[in-house]
Amino acid sequence: MAWIANYENLAQYEAMGLKLLADQKYLELIKKAAGLFVPNTLHDEIWRTL
């Protein structure tokens, strides 16, 4: 499973992350889905298009 998003810059990416972490409904959904993921197998990557 993968989530892909595009941002103009790192500041935009960070702002969206902070916005999600402040969204109570998002946090509830994450908590509800916690059992769907195998612990210690998640990782993030940031790619830059040249």
C-alpha distance matrix in Angstrom:
0.0 3.8 7.0 10.1 13.6 17.0 20.0 23.6 24.0 23.0 25.2 23.3 20.0 21.8 23.5 20.4 19.1 22.5 22.5 19.4 20.8 24.0 22.5 23.4 21.4 18.1 19.1 19.9 16.5 14.8 17.5 17.0 13.3 14.1 14.5 11.0 10.0 11.9 14.4 14.8 11.4 10.0 11.3 12.1 13.5 16.1 17.1 20.5 21.6 25.2
3.8 0.0 3.8 6.4 10.0 13.3 16.3 19.9 20.3 19.4 21.7 19.8 16.5 18.7 20.4 17.4 16.4 20.0 20.1 17.3 19.0 22.2 21.1 22.5 20.8 17.3 18.5 19.9 16.7 14.9 18.1 18.2 14.8 15.5 16.7 13.5 12.1 14.1 15.9 15.6 12.4 10.0 10.2 9.8 10.7 12.8 13.7 17.0 18.1 21.8
7.0 3.8 0.0 3.8 6.7 10.4 13.2 16.9 17.5 16.8 18.7 16.5 13.4 15.8 17.1 14.0 13.4 17.0 16.9 14.3 16.5 19.4 18.2 20.1 18.4 14.9 16.6 18.4 15.4 13.9 17.4 17.8 14.8 15.9 17.8 15.0 13.8 16.3 17.6 17.3 14.7 11.6 11.2 9.7 10.5 11.7 12.9 15.7 16.9 20.7
10.1 6.4 3.8 0.0 3.8 7.0 10.2 13.7 14.7 14.6 16.8 14.5 11.8 14.8 16.2 13.3 13.5 17.2 17.1 15.2 17.7 20.5 19.6 22.0 20.5 17.1 19.1 21.1 18.3 17.0 20.6 21.2 18.4 19.4 21.5 18.7 17.5 19.7 20.7 20.0 17.3 14.1 12.8 10.4 9.9 10.0 10.4 12.7 13.5 17.3
13.6 10.0 6.7 3.8 0.0 3.8 6.7 10.3 11.6 11.9 13.8 11.1 8.9 12.3 13.2 10.5 11.5 15.1 14.7 13.6 16.4 18.8 18.1 21.0 19.9 16.5 18.8 21.2 18.8 17.7 21.4 22.4 20.1 21.1 23.7 21.2 20.0 22.4 23.1 22.2 20.0 16.5 14.8 11.8 11.1 9.9 10.4 11.8 12.7 16.3
17.0 13.3 10.4 7.0 3.8 0.0 3.8 6.9 8.8 10.1 12.1 9.5 8.3 12.1 13.0 11.1 12.8 16.0 15.8 15.5 18.4 20.5 20.2 23.4 22.5 19.4 21.7 24.3 22.2 21.1 24.8 25.9 23.7 24.7 27.3 24.9 23.6 25.8 26.2 25.1 22.9 19.4 17.2 13.8 12.2 9.9 9.6 9.8 10.2 13.6
20.0 16.3 13.2 10.2 6.7 3.8 0.0 3.8 5.4 7.2 8.7 6.1 6.0 9.7 10.3 9.4 11.6 14.2 14.3 14.9 17.5 19.2 19.5 23.0 22.7 19.7 21.8 24.8 23.2 22.1 25.6 27.2 25.4 26.1 29.1 27.1 25.6 27.7 27.7 26.4 24.6 21.0 18.6 14.9 13.4 10.5 10.6 10.0 10.9 13.8
23.6 19.9 16.9 13.7 10.3 6.9 3.8 0.0 3.8 7.2 8.4 6.6 8.1 11.2 11.7 11.8 14.2 16.3 16.5 17.7 20.2 21.6 22.2 25.8 25.8 23.0 25.0 28.2 26.7 25.6 29.1 30.8 29.1 29.7 32.8 30.8 29.2 31.3 31.1 29.5 27.9 24.3 21.6 17.8 15.9 12.5 12.0 10.2 10.6 12.6
24.0 20.3 17.5 14.7 11.6 8.8 5.4 3.8 0.0 3.8 5.5 5.5 6.7 9.0 10.2 11.2 12.9 14.8 15.8 17.2 19.1 20.7 21.8 25.4 25.9 23.0 24.5 27.9 26.8 25.2 28.5 30.6 28.9 29.1 32.3 30.6 28.7 30.4 29.8 27.9 26.7 23.1 20.1 16.4 14.5 10.9 11.1 9.5 11.1 12.8
23.0 19.4 16.8 14.6 11.9 10.1 7.2 7.2 3.8 0.0 3.8 5.4 5.0 6.2 8.6 9.9 10.6 12.4 14.2 15.5 16.7 18.6 20.2 23.6 24.4 21.4 22.3 25.9 25.1 23.2 26.2 28.6 27.0 26.8 30.0 28.6 26.5 28.0 27.0 25.1 24.2 20.6 17.6 13.9 12.5 9.3 10.7 10.0 12.7 14.6
25.2 21.7 18.7 16.8 13.8 12.1 8.7 8.4 5.5 3.8 0.0 3.8 5.4 5.1 6.1 8.7 9.9 10.6 12.2 14.3 15.4 16.7 18.6 22.1 23.3 20.6 21.6 25.2 24.9 23.3 26.1 28.7 27.6 27.5 30.9 29.9 28.0 29.7 28.6 26.9 26.4 22.7 20.0 16.5 15.7 12.8 14.4 13.7 16.1 17.9
23.3 19.8 16.5 14.5 11.1 9.5 6.1 6.6 5.5 5.4 3.8 0.0 3.8 5.5 5.1 6.3 8.7 10.0 10.5 12.4 14.4 15.5 16.7 20.4 21.1 18.4 20.0 23.4 22.7 21.6 24.7 26.8 25.8 26.1 29.6 28.3 26.7 28.9 28.2 26.9 26.0 22.2 19.8 16.3 15.6 12.9 14.3 13.8 15.6 17.9
20.0 16.5 13.4 11.8 8.9 8.3 6.0 8.1 6.7 5.0 5.4 3.8 0.0 3.8 5.5 5.3 6.3 8.8 10.0 10.8 12.5 14.5 15.6 19.1 19.6 16.5 17.8 21.3 20.3 18.8 21.9 24.1 22.7 22.9 26.2 24.9 23.2 25.2 24.5 23.1 22.2 18.4 16.1 12.5 12.2 9.8 11.9 12.4 14.7 17.5
21.8 18.7 15.8 14.8 12.3 12.1 9.7 11.2 9.0 6.2 5.1 5.5 3.8 0.0 3.8 5.4 5.1 6.3 8.6 10.0 10.7 12.5 14.5 17.8 19.0 16.2 16.8 20.5 20.2 18.4 21.1 23.8 22.8 22.6 26.1 25.3 23.4 25.3 24.0 22.7 22.4 18.7 16.4 13.3 13.5 11.7 14.4 15.0 17.8 20.3
23.5 20.4 17.1 16.2 13.2 13.0 10.3 11.7 10.2 8.6 6.1 5.1 5.5 3.8 0.0 3.8 5.4 5.2 6.2 8.7 10.0 10.8 12.5 16.2 17.5 15.2 16.2 19.8 19.7 18.6 21.3 23.8 23.3 23.5 27.1 26.4 25.1 27.3 26.2 25.3 25.0 21.3 19.4 16.4 16.8 14.9 17.3 17.6 20.0 22.5
20.4 17.4 14.0 13.3 10.5 11.1 9.4 11.8 11.2 9.9 8.7 6.3 5.3 5.4 3.8 0.0 3.8 5.4 5.0 6.2 8.6 9.9 10.6 14.2 14.9 12.2 13.8 17.2 16.7 15.8 18.8 20.9 20.2 20.8 24.4 23.4 22.3 24.9 24.2 23.7 23.0 19.2 17.8 14.8 15.6 14.2 16.5 17.4 19.4 22.4
19.1 16.4 13.4 13.5 11.5 12.8 11.6 14.2 12.9 10.6 9.9 8.7 6.3 5.1 5.4 3.8 0.0 3.8 5.4 5.2 6.2 8.7 10.0 13.2 14.2 11.2 11.8 15.5 15.2 13.5 16.3 18.9 18.1 18.1 21.8 21.1 19.7 22.0 21.0 20.4 20.1 16.4 15.0 12.5 13.9 13.2 16.2 17.7 20.3 23.4
22.5 20.0 17.0 17.2 15.1 16.0 14.2 16.3 14.8 12.4 10.6 10.0 8.8 6.3 5.2 5.4 3.8 0.0 3.8 5.5 5.1 6.3 8.8 12.0 13.9 11.6 11.8 15.5 16.1 14.7 17.0 19.8 19.8 19.6 23.4 23.3 22.1 24.3 23.0 22.5 22.7 19.2 18.0 15.7 17.3 16.5 19.6 20.8 23.4 26.2
22.5 20.1 16.9 17.1 14.7 15.8 14.3 16.5 15.8 14.2 12.2 10.5 10.0 8.6 6.2 5.0 5.4 3.8 0.0 3.8 5.5 5.2 6.4 10.1 11.6 9.8 11.0 14.3 14.7 14.3 16.7 19.0 19.3 19.9 23.6 23.3 22.7 25.4 24.5 24.4 24.4 20.8 20.0 17.7 19.2 18.4 21.1 22.2 24.4 27.3
19.4 17.3 14.3 15.2 13.6 15.5 14.9 17.7 17.2 15.5 14.3 12.4 10.8 10.0 8.7 6.2 5.2 5.5 3.8 0.0 3.8 5.3 5.1 8.3 9.1 6.5 7.8 11.1 11.2 10.6 13.3 15.4 15.5 16.2 19.9 19.5 19.0 21.9 21.2 21.5 21.3 17.8 17.5 15.7 17.7 17.6 20.4 22.1 24.3 27.6
20.8 19.0 16.5 17.7 16.4 18.4 17.5 20.2 19.1 16.7 15.4 14.4 12.5 10.7 10.0 8.6 6.2 5.1 5.5 3.8 0.0 3.8 5.6 7.7 9.7 7.5 6.8 10.5 11.6 10.3 12.1 15.0 15.4 15.4 19.2 19.5 18.7 21.2 19.9 20.2 20.7 17.5 17.4 16.0 18.4 18.6 21.9 23.7 26.4 29.5
24.0 22.2 19.4 20.5 18.8 20.5 19.2 21.6 20.7 18.6 16.7 15.5 14.5 12.5 10.8 9.9 8.7 6.3 5.2 5.3 3.8 0.0 3.8 6.2 9.1 8.3 8.0 11.1 12.8 12.5 13.9 16.6 17.7 18.0 21.7 22.3 21.9 24.5 23.3 23.9 24.4 21.2 21.2 19.7 22.0 21.8 24.9 26.4 28.9 31.9
22.5 21.1 18.2 19.6 18.1 20.2 19.5 22.2 21.8 20.2 18.6 16.7 15.6 14.5 12.5 10.6 10.0 8.8 6.4 5.1 5.6 3.8 0.0 3.8 5.6 5.4 6.4 8.8 10.2 10.8 12.5 14.4 15.7 16.7 20.3 20.6 20.9 23.9 23.2 24.2 24.4 21.2 21.6 20.2 22.6 22.6 25.5 27.2 29.3 32.6
23.4 22.5 20.1 22.0 21.0 23.4 23.0 25.8 25.4 23.6 22.1 20.4 19.1 17.8 16.2 14.2 13.2 12.0 10.1 8.3 7.7 6.2 3.8 0.0 3.8 5.5 5.1 6.2 8.7 9.9 10.6 12.3 14.4 15.4 18.8 19.7 20.3 23.3 22.7 24.2 24.7 21.9 22.8 22.1 24.8 25.3 28.3 30.3 32.4 35.8
21.4 20.8 18.4 20.5 19.9 22.5 22.7 25.8 25.9 24.4 23.3 21.1 19.6 19.0 17.5 14.9 14.2 13.9 11.6 9.1 9.7 9.1 5.6 3.8 0.0 3.8 5.4 5.1 6.3 8.7 9.9 10.5 12.4 14.3 17.4 17.8 19.0 22.4 22.4 24.1 24.2 21.4 22.7 22.0 24.7 25.3 28.0 30.1 32.0 35.5
18.1 17.3 14.9 17.1 16.5 19.4 19.7 23.0 23.0 21.4 20.6 18.4 16.5 16.2 15.2 12.2 11.2 11.6 9.8 6.5 7.5 8.3 5.4 5.5 3.8 0.0 3.8 5.4 5.1 6.2 8.6 9.8 10.7 12.3 15.7 15.6 16.3 19.6 19.6 21.0 20.9 17.9 18.9 18.2 20.9 21.6 24.4 26.6 28.5 32.1
19.1 18.5 16.6 19.1 18.8 21.7 21.8 25.0 24.5 22.3 21.6 20.0 17.8 16.8 16.2 13.8 11.8 11.8 11.0 7.8 6.8 8.0 6.4 5.1 5.4 3.8 0.0 3.8 5.4 5.1 6.2 8.6 10.0 10.6 14.1 14.9 15.3 18.2 17.6 19.2 19.7 17.0 18.3 18.1 21.2 22.3 25.4 27.8 30.2 33.6
19.9 19.9 18.4 21.1 21.2 24.3 24.8 28.2 27.9 25.9 25.2 23.4 21.3 20.5 19.8 17.2 15.5 15.5 14.3 11.1 10.5 11.1 8.8 6.2 5.1 5.4 3.8 0.0 3.8 5.5 5.1 6.1 8.7 10.0 13.0 14.1 15.4 18.5 18.3 20.5 21.0 18.8 20.6 20.8 24.0 25.3 28.3 30.9 33.1 36.6
16.5 16.7 15.4 18.3 18.8 22.2 23.2 26.7 26.8 25.1 24.9 22.7 20.3 20.2 19.7 16.7 15.2 16.1 14.7 11.2 11.6 12.8 10.2 8.7 6.3 5.1 5.4 3.8 0.0 3.8 5.4 5.0 6.2 8.6 11.4 11.6 13.1 16.6 17.1 19.3 19.1 16.9 18.9 19.0 22.1 23.6 26.3 29.0 30.9 34.6
14.8 14.9 13.9 17.0 17.7 21.1 22.1 25.6 25.2 23.2 23.3 21.6 18.8 18.4 18.6 15.8 13.5 14.7 14.3 10.6 10.3 12.5 10.8 9.9 8.7 6.2 5.1 5.5 3.8 0.0 3.8 5.4 5.2 6.1 9.6 9.9 10.4 13.7 13.8 15.7 15.7 13.4 15.5 15.9 19.2 21.0 24.0 26.8 29.1 32.7
17.5 18.1 17.4 20.6 21.4 24.8 25.6 29.1 28.5 26.2 26.1 24.7 21.9 21.1 21.3 18.8 16.3 17.0 16.7 13.3 12.1 13.9 12.5 10.6 9.9 8.6 6.2 5.1 5.4 3.8 0.0 3.8 5.5 5.2 8.4 10.1 11.0 13.7 13.4 16.0 16.7 15.0 17.5 18.5 22.0 24.0 27.1 30.1 32.5 36.1
17.0 18.2 17.8 21.2 22.4 25.9 27.2 30.8 30.6 28.6 28.7 26.8 24.1 23.8 23.8 20.9 18.9 19.8 19.0 15.4 15.0 16.6 14.4 12.3 10.5 9.8 8.6 6.1 5.0 5.4 3.8 0.0 3.8 5.7 7.5 8.9 11.0 14.1 14.8 17.7 17.9 16.6 19.4 20.5 23.9 26.0 28.8 31.8 33.9 37.6
13.3 14.8 14.8 18.4 20.1 23.7 25.4 29.1 28.9 27.0 27.6 25.8 22.7 22.8 23.3 20.2 18.1 19.8 19.3 15.5 15.4 17.7 15.7 14.4 12.4 10.7 10.0 8.7 6.2 5.2 5.5 3.8 0.0 3.8 5.5 5.5 7.7 11.1 12.3 15.2 14.8 13.5 16.4 17.7 21.0 23.4 26.0 29.2 31.2 34.9
14.1 15.5 15.9 19.4 21.1 24.7 26.1 29.7 29.1 26.8 27.5 26.1 22.9 22.6 23.5 20.8 18.1 19.6 19.9 16.2 15.4 18.0 16.7 15.4 14.3 12.3 10.6 10.0 8.6 6.1 5.2 5.7 3.8 0.0 3.8 5.5 6.0 8.7 9.1 12.1 12.4 11.6 14.7 16.6 20.2 22.8 25.7 29.0 31.4 35.0
14.5 16.7 17.8 21.5 23.7 27.3 29.1 32.8 32.3 30.0 30.9 29.6 26.2 26.1 27.1 24.4 21.8 23.4 23.6 19.9 19.2 21.7 20.3 18.8 17.4 15.7 14.1 13.0 11.4 9.6 8.4 7.5 5.5 3.8 0.0 3.8 5.6 7.6 9.0 12.6 12.7 12.9 16.5 18.8 22.3 25.2 27.9 31.4 33.6 37.1
11.0 13.5 15.0 18.7 21.2 24.9 27.1 30.8 30.6 28.6 29.9 28.3 24.9 25.3 26.4 23.4 21.1 23.3 23.3 19.5 19.5 22.3 20.6 19.7 17.8 15.6 14.9 14.1 11.6 9.9 10.1 8.9 5.5 5.5 3.8 0.0 3.8 6.9 9.5 12.5 11.5 11.5 15.0 17.2 20.3 23.3 25.6 29.1 31.0 34.6
10.0 12.1 13.8 17.5 20.0 23.6 25.6 29.2 28.7 26.5 28.0 26.7 23.2 23.4 25.1 22.3 19.7 22.1 22.7 19.0 18.7 21.9 20.9 20.3 19.0 16.3 15.3 15.4 13.1 10.4 11.0 11.0 7.7 6.0 5.6 3.8 0.0 3.8 6.2 8.8 7.8 7.9 11.5 14.1 17.4 20.6 23.1 26.7 28.8 32.3
11.9 14.1 16.3 19.7 22.4 25.8 27.7 31.3 30.4 28.0 29.7 28.9 25.2 25.3 27.3 24.9 22.0 24.3 25.4 21.9 21.2 24.5 23.9 23.3 22.4 19.6 18.2 18.5 16.6 13.7 13.7 14.1 11.1 8.7 7.6 6.9 3.8 0.0 3.8 6.5 5.9 7.8 11.5 14.8 18.0 21.5 23.9 27.6 29.9 33.2
14.4 15.9 17.6 20.7 23.1 26.2 27.7 31.1 29.8 27.0 28.6 28.2 24.5 24.0 26.2 24.2 21.0 23.0 24.5 21.2 19.9 23.3 23.2 22.7 22.4 19.6 17.6 18.3 17.1 13.8 13.4 14.8 12.3 9.1 9.0 9.5 6.2 3.8 0.0 3.8 5.6 7.4 10.7 14.1 17.5 21.0 23.8 27.4 30.1 33.3
14.8 15.6 17.3 20.0 22.2 25.1 26.4 29.5 27.9 25.1 26.9 26.9 23.1 22.7 25.3 23.7 20.4 22.5 24.4 21.5 20.2 23.9 24.2 24.2 24.1 21.0 19.2 20.5 19.3 15.7 16.0 17.7 15.2 12.1 12.6 12.5 8.8 6.5 3.8 0.0 3.8 5.9 8.3 11.9 15.1 18.6 21.4 25.0 27.9 30.8
11.4 12.4 14.7 17.3 20.0 22.9 24.6 27.9 26.7 24.2 26.4 26.0 22.2 22.4 25.0 23.0 20.1 22.7 24.4 21.3 20.7 24.4 24.4 24.7 24.2 20.9 19.7 21.0 19.1 15.7 16.7 17.9 14.8 12.4 12.7 11.5 7.8 5.9 5.6 3.8 0.0 3.8 6.6 10.3 13.1 16.8 19.2 22.9 25.5 28.5
10.0 10.0 11.6 14.1 16.5 19.4 21.0 24.3 23.1 20.6 22.7 22.2 18.4 18.7 21.3 19.2 16.4 19.2 20.8 17.8 17.5 21.2 21.2 21.9 21.4 17.9 17.0 18.8 16.9 13.4 15.0 16.6 13.5 11.6 12.9 11.5 7.9 7.8 7.4 5.9 3.8 0.0 3.8 7.1 10.3 13.8 16.5 20.2 22.8 26.0
11.3 10.2 11.2 12.8 14.8 17.2 18.6 21.6 20.1 17.6 20.0 19.8 16.1 16.4 19.4 17.8 15.0 18.0 20.0 17.5 17.4 21.2 21.6 22.8 22.7 18.9 18.3 20.6 18.9 15.5 17.5 19.4 16.4 14.7 16.5 15.0 11.5 11.5 10.7 8.3 6.6 3.8 0.0 3.8 6.8 10.4 13.2 16.8 19.6 22.7
12.1 9.8 9.7 10.4 11.8 13.8 14.9 17.8 16.4 13.9 16.5 16.3 12.5 13.3 16.4 14.8 12.5 15.7 17.7 15.7 16.0 19.7 20.2 22.1 22.0 18.2 18.1 20.8 19.0 15.9 18.5 20.5 17.7 16.6 18.8 17.2 14.1 14.8 14.1 11.9 10.3 7.1 3.8 0.0 3.8 6.9 10.0 13.5 16.4 19.5
13.5 10.7 10.5 9.9 11.1 12.2 13.4 15.9 14.5 12.5 15.7 15.6 12.2 13.5 16.8 15.6 13.9 17.3 19.2 17.7 18.4 22.0 22.6 24.8 24.7 20.9 21.2 24.0 22.1 19.2 22.0 23.9 21.0 20.2 22.3 20.3 17.4 18.0 17.5 15.1 13.1 10.3 6.8 3.8 0.0 3.8 6.4 10.0 12.9 15.9
16.1 12.8 11.7 10.0 9.9 9.9 10.5 12.5 10.9 9.3 12.8 12.9 9.8 11.7 14.9 14.2 13.2 16.5 18.4 17.6 18.6 21.8 22.6 25.3 25.3 21.6 22.3 25.3 23.6 21.0 24.0 26.0 23.4 22.8 25.2 23.3 20.6 21.5 21.0 18.6 16.8 13.8 10.4 6.9 3.8 0.0 3.8 6.7 10.0 13.0
17.1 13.7 12.9 10.4 10.4 9.6 10.6 12.0 11.1 10.7 14.4 14.3 11.9 14.4 17.3 16.5 16.2 19.6 21.1 20.4 21.9 24.9 25.5 28.3 28.0 24.4 25.4 28.3 26.3 24.0 27.1 28.8 26.0 25.7 27.9 25.6 23.1 23.9 23.8 21.4 19.2 16.5 13.2 10.0 6.4 3.8 0.0 3.7 6.6 9.6
20.5 17.0 15.7 12.7 11.8 9.8 10.0 10.2 9.5 10.0 13.7 13.8 12.4 15.0 17.6 17.4 17.7 20.8 22.2 22.1 23.7 26.4 27.2 30.3 30.1 26.6 27.8 30.9 29.0 26.8 30.1 31.8 29.2 29.0 31.4 29.1 26.7 27.6 27.4 25.0 22.9 20.2 16.8 13.5 10.0 6.7 3.7 0.0 3.8 6.3
21.6 18.1 16.9 13.5 12.7 10.2 10.9 10.6 11.1 12.7 16.1 15.6 14.7 17.8 20.0 19.4 20.3 23.4 24.4 24.3 26.4 28.9 29.3 32.4 32.0 28.5 30.2 33.1 30.9 29.1 32.5 33.9 31.2 31.4 33.6 31.0 28.8 29.9 30.1 27.9 25.5 22.8 19.6 16.4 12.9 10.0 6.6 3.8 0.0 3.8
25.2 21.8 20.7 17.3 16.3 13.6 13.8 12.6 12.8 14.6 17.9 17.9 17.5 20.3 22.5 22.4 23.4 26.2 27.3 27.6 29.5 31.9 32.6 35.8 35.5 32.1 33.6 36.6 34.6 32.7 36.1 37.6 34.9 35.0 37.1 34.6 32.3 33.2 33.3 30.8 28.5 26.0 22.7 19.5 15.9 13.0 9.6 6.3 3.8 0.0
